[in-house]
Amino acid sequence: MLPESENIAIYKKSLMDQSFRDSVATITKEGNRNYISPQKPKGKMYNVRSYFSYFYLVLFFTLPFLKIGGEPVFLINILERKFILFGKIFWPQDFFIFAIGLLTFVVFVILFTVAFGRLFCGWACPQTIFMEMVFRKIEFWIEGDATQQRKLKAMPWNTEKLLKRGAKIVVFFSLSFLIANFFLGYIIGIDEVGKLVEEGIFVHFGTFSALIIFTFVFFFVYLWFREQACLIVCPYGRLQGVLLDKNSILVAYDYVRGEPRGKVNEAGNGDCVNCHACVRVCPTGIDIRNGTQLECVNCTACIDACNEIMDHIGKPQGLIRYASENNIANKEKTRYTWRLKLYTIVLTALLSFLAILLVTRADVSARILRTPGQMYQNLPDHKISNLYNIKLANKTRRLIHLDLKLEGLAGEIKLVNQVDVPRESYFQTSFFVVLNKEQLKARKTKIKIGVYENGLKMETLSAVFLGPSL
């Protein structure tokens, strides 16, 4: 085996031709779809990913049924502008909390990618889990491994091909329909989806139309589009070039140990025997030995394939493994770099701010406006009144009765209606503020109104009281 410095030089020279980056394996030179048929993966990493995906799938299909106080634990109802996260209801008035939450998520993605590359894509992304751990496994069960799939594709249309392709289409469409139902359940609630089933499609034709659209989208993605969703639609892979550095942990080929490639135990050769096992199992059709590529989703199939070959030839496992460029080239240990420290500080600050917003978030939001087009009214006993509208949003699951009181100023509030705000809804009513003329020192006087529930102040609102010119 050559010295490490020579191995690195040989490997870098072999990478001088970067023409493979000008195209992707899933598209031919003519621009046509190149359908990838990866070999069925097996090994330790694949087993761990399978167990993780089982947990994810159980969570995905049970979460819509979990409720707190009669409401879903998780709901993103865009139509009614109602959002529930872990049992806590959010309304459009809480949009700034979502903005902070979104910013926190972006920083987390940056921090996570800088440290661990596309680990999320391979282990937790819904697209990858459903494609590789559900639909791909069903495809292997119906059509066989990669070699059998290619034979089936080249086979003329006969009974066997019709049965297998027909069975796959039926199963894929049925699964897509099931996923679409649960996906819709996260948007409008699983109870509403149940009403569609009970009352029929003609009563809920709009909901049924959305369900069918989602079904065909999922069916198209998992039957034909597949890895193209990661390569073309998802922008995350392209962010790697900006976010990754030489200390980022990702699925990498140890070229120091593996180069130059050649036959086993032949003088001067590295551990890579150029068997292409890593290429055959790759769901995006890349060669991981060419280095980091946007197509790589860190699914670890190549790690298992390479480890199996290393076991057969009596070499240590880990020729392809989770590692950074500095781990491989310089044999450095993973370091907590200044970039990670900076991102961690920013992320901690954002998380702290978000936690404060969530803890201090009021159950009721209120807004007061003077009634448009209404001037002040002169009353007996040298008193003046102004008419106001109050708009309230009850973010809780209970009826709330509120009282309004003037703060720091003698006067009177006369309600047109009792301020009883129904659960999870908006409420609007009018009230009069009555002051003595002697209290007015200018045409416009700022007043403060406290909003109370059971004697406890929930919020203080400001308004302008109009009076006659002095």
N, C-alpha and C positions, 0 to 999 in steps of 0.2 A: 504494500500500500504506500502511496506517495506521501511525502510530508504534507501537513495541513496547508501551508502557504501555497504549495503547488496545486493542491486540490481546489482551493479557492480561486486561483488564477485560471485553472482549466474550466471551472464552472462559469466564471464570469465571461470568459471568452465564448463559451457555448451560448450564452445569453445575449451576445451582441446582436444576433438576429432576433429582433422583436416584432417580426411581421405577424406572429400569432395574435398579437394584441389588436391588429387591425380588423379582426372579425371575431365572431363568437361561434362556438361549436354548434349551436342550434340553428344556424342560418348558413345555407350553402353560398358558394361564390355567385351563383345566379340570383340570390336573394330569396330562395325558396326555404320553406320550413324543413329543417333537418331534425327528424324525430329521434330523440335520444332514448335508447333502451339500455339502461344501466344494469349491470349484473346484480343479482340479489345480494345485499350486504349481510355479513354475519360477523360476530365478534363481541368483545367485551363492551366497547363503546356503543355499539348498536343496541346491545341489550339494555344498557343504562338509559339510553335515549328512549327506548321503547317503554320502559317503566315510567319515565317522566311523562311521556306522551299519554299513557293510560291515565295518569293522575290529571293531566290537563283536560283530557276528553271527558272524564267523569265530572270535573268542575264545570266545564262548558255546558254539559247537558243537564246539570242539576241546579246551577245557580239561578236560572229564571224562576224555579219553583220555590226558592228560599225567600221568606218574607219576614219583615219586622213590623209589627203593628198593622198587619194587613197589607203592607206595601212591599214591592220587590226590593231585594237587597241592592240590586243594580238595574238601572233603567236609564236609557238615553232617548227620551221622547221628544224629538225635535218638533213634531207637529204641534204638541201642546206646550212646548217650551218648558218641559218639566224633566228634571234630571235627578236621579237618586244614586248616590254613591255610598255603599255600605250602610244603607238605611237612612241616610241623611238627605233631605230634599233640598234641591237648589232650584232657584228660579232665575229669570233674566236679570233681576236686580243683583244677583250674585255673580254676574259675568266677570267682574274684576278678579274674583277668586279663581275662576276657570283660567283667566289669562295668566295669573301667577302660577297656577298648577301646570299649564302648558309650558311656560318658560322653564319651570323646574324640571319637567319631563325632558325638554330639549337638552338642558345642561346635563341631566343624568345620562342621556343617550351619548352625548359627547364624551363624558367621563368614562362611561362603560366601554365605548368603542376604542378610546385611546388606550385603555388598559387591556381589554380582552378581545379587540377586533369584533368580528361578526358572530360572536357566541350566541347572541339573541336569535339571529337568523336560523342557526342550525338546531337550537334546542327549544325555543319558546315561540317562534313566529307561527301564527295560526296557519299561514299558507304552507309552510314547510311541514308542520305536524300533520295536517290533513292530507297533503300530497304524498309524503314519504311514509307516514305511519298508518294511513287508512287506505287511500285509493291505490297507492303503489302496491301495498300488500295484497289487496284484493286482485289487482292485475296479475301479480305473481301467481296467485291461487288459481285464477281462471285460465290464463294464457301460458303460464310457466315462466322459466327464467329467461334471461336476455336472448340466449341462443334460440330457444323455442319461440319467443316472440318474433324474432327476425324471420324464422322459417314460416311462421303463421302469416306474416306480412307478405312474404314472397309467394305464398301458396295461392293458387287460383281459388275463386269463390266456390267452395263446395260445402257440404253439410257441416263438417267440423268447423270451418272458418265462420260460417253463418251462426252456428250455435255459440261459439266462444265470443265472437264480436257482439252478437246480440245480447248475450248474457251480461257482458261487461257494460254495454250501454244501458241496459235496464237497471242494473245494480248501481251504476254511477249516477243515473238520473234520480233513482229513489233516494240515495244518500244525499244528493244535492237538494232534493225537496225537503228532506228531514232537516238538514243544516239551515236551509232558508227559513223554515218554520221557527227554529230556535233563534236565528239571527233577527227575525222580525219580532220575536218575543222580547229581545233585549231593547227594542225600539218602542214598541207599543204595550208591552207586557204580555206575559204568556196567557193571562186570562182573556185578553182580547183576541188572541189567536184561537183560544178555545171556543169563543163565541162564533168565530168564523166557521168552525167545524159544526157547531150545534145548529146555528141559524141559517147556514147555507151561503153560497157565494153571491147570490143575487141581493141579499140584504147587505152584505159587506163587499161589494164588487171592487171598490177601490183598494181595500186591504188584500183581496184575492189577486188583483192585478200586480200589486207590489210583490206578493209572494211568488208569483210565476216569474216575474222579472228576475228576482234574486235567484230563483232556482236555475234558470237558464244561464245566468252569469256564472254561478258556481260550476254548473255542468260543463260549460265552455272552458273554464279555467282548468278544471281537473281532468277533462278528457283530452283536450288538445293544446291549450295555451301553456299550461304547466310551468316549467322553470322560466318561461319567458316573463312571467309576472315578476320574478326576482331580477331578471336581467334588463327588462325594458321599462316596466311600470314603476317598480320600487326605486326611489332615488338613493336608498341607503348605501348600496354598493358603491356608487360613485363618490360618496362622502369619504370612503376609506382613504382615497388619495390625499385628502386634506387632513384627516384626523389621525391616521396611523403614523407612528414613528418607529424607530428601530428597537424600542423597548416594548412595543405592543405585543401581547400574547395572541397568537393565532395558529391555525393549522399550517405547519411549515415542514418543508423537506430539508433534512440535515445534509446539505451538499458537502460539508467538510468530511463527513464520514462516508457519504455515498459515491462521490466522484473519484476517479472517472468510472463510468458505468461499464460493466462487462460481465464475463462469465465468472462463476463462483470459484474462489481460491486461485484465480489466475493472477500472476505477479503484476503488481502495479494497479490493480483494479480496486475500486471501492466496494462497499457493501451492496450498492444498487445493481441488480442483475438485469435491469431493463426489461422486466417481465410485463410491464404495463398493467399490472393488477390494479394499481391506484386509478388508472384512467378508466378501466372497464367498469368500476363501481361508481364513478362520479356521476351524480344526477344532472350535472350541467355540462358534462363532456370535456372538462379541462384536464390538463396535465399539471398537477400540483408541483411537479419538479421545476416548472418554469418560473416559479416564484408567486408572490401575491397577485391575484387577479380579481377583478370586480365580480366575476361569475361565481367565485367560491363563497359558499354560504356557511362554511365551517361545520359541515354535517358529520365529519369524522369517519365517513365510510372508507376513505383512503387509508386512514390510520389502521383500521381493522384489517384491511386487505394486505397492507404492507407487513403488519405484524405476523400475519399467517405465513407469508412467504419467508420472513426472517426465521420463523420457527422451523420451517422445512429445511432451510439451508444451514441451520445451526448458528445463526448470527443473533446478536442481541436485538430485542424489539426497540422501537422508538426511532427508526430511520425517518419516519414521518410522525410528527407528534405536535402537541401544543408547545410552542416555543416562540421566542422573539428573535429578530435578526441578530441582536447582540448576544443572545444565549448561544446561537449557533456559530457565528463568525468568531467571536472573541471569548466564548465560554464564560460570559459574565452572568452573574445571578440577576434575577429580575429586580429592578430598582424602583423605588418610589420617587419618581422624577419630579422636577419643579412644576411641570405641566399638570401632573396628577394632583399635586399639592394645591395648586391654584384652583383647579376645577373643584376639588373637594371643599375648599373654603367657600367658593361661590355657591355650590350646591347646598352646603350646610346652612348658609345664610338664607337661601331661598326656602329651604325646608322649614327653617325656624319661622320665617315670616308667614309662610303658608299655614303652619300650625297655629300661629297667633290669630290669623284671620278666621280659621275654622272654629277656634275656641270662643272668640269674641263675636262671632256671627249672631246677629239678632234673629229671634224667631219671627218677628214681624217687622217689615219695612214699611215706612210711612212717608208720605209727601204731602205738603200743604201748599195750596195755591189760592190766591184771592179769586173769587168767582169772576170770570171775564165779563166786562160791560157793566159791572155793578159798582156804583159809587157808595160812599158812606151814607148812613141814614141818621138824621137827627131824631132823638128820642126825648121824652119828657125827663125832667130833673137833670137837664144839662148833660145828657149822655149821648154818646155816638156809637153806632154799631157798624161793623164790617162783616160781610158774608164771605165765608171761605169754603173751599172743597178740600176734603181729605181723602187720599187714596191709600189703601193699605193692602198688603199682600201677606197672607198667613202662610208661613212655611212649615207649619206643624200639622199633625194629624188630629187636632182637637179644636173645638170652638173656643175662640178667645174673646172675652169681653174686656173692652178698654174704656178708660176714663181719660178726659182731657182737662188739663189744668194750666192756668197762666202761671208763668214762673217769674218771680221778682217784680211783679206788678199787680196792683189791686185792680180787679175787674171781674168780669163774669163771662162764662162760656155757656151758650144756649145751644143744645143739640137739636137738630131737626129729627134725627132718629137715633136710637141706641146704637152704639158702636160695637156690634157683635159680628166678628169676622169669622165666616165659616172656615172649616178645615181645608187646607190646601187650595185656597182660592183667593180671588181679589175681591175687595169691598170698597165702595165709595159712598160717601154721604156728605152732607153740608152742616155747617154750624155757624153761629154768630159769636163774635167777640164784642163785648160791650165795655167801653171805658168812659170815665168822666172827662169832660172837656178840659178840666184843670190839669189833667195828666199829660196832655198833648203839648209839647214844646215846639213842634214843627209840623209841617204838613204831612211828613212821613215819619212814623215812629216804629222802630224795630221792636218786635215782641217775640217772646219765646214761649212755646207751648210744650208742656211735658205730656208724654204718652205713658199711662200707668196701667198695670194689670195687677189687681189684688193689692193695691197700695205700693207696688214696686215699680220704679221708673224703668221703662224699657228704652226710651229714646227722647231726645229734646230736639224740637223742630223750631226753625226760625221763620218769621213772616214779617210783612210790612203792613202797618195799620195806617190807613189814610184818614185825614181829618181836614177841617176847613183851614184855609190859609190864615195865618196869624198876622 
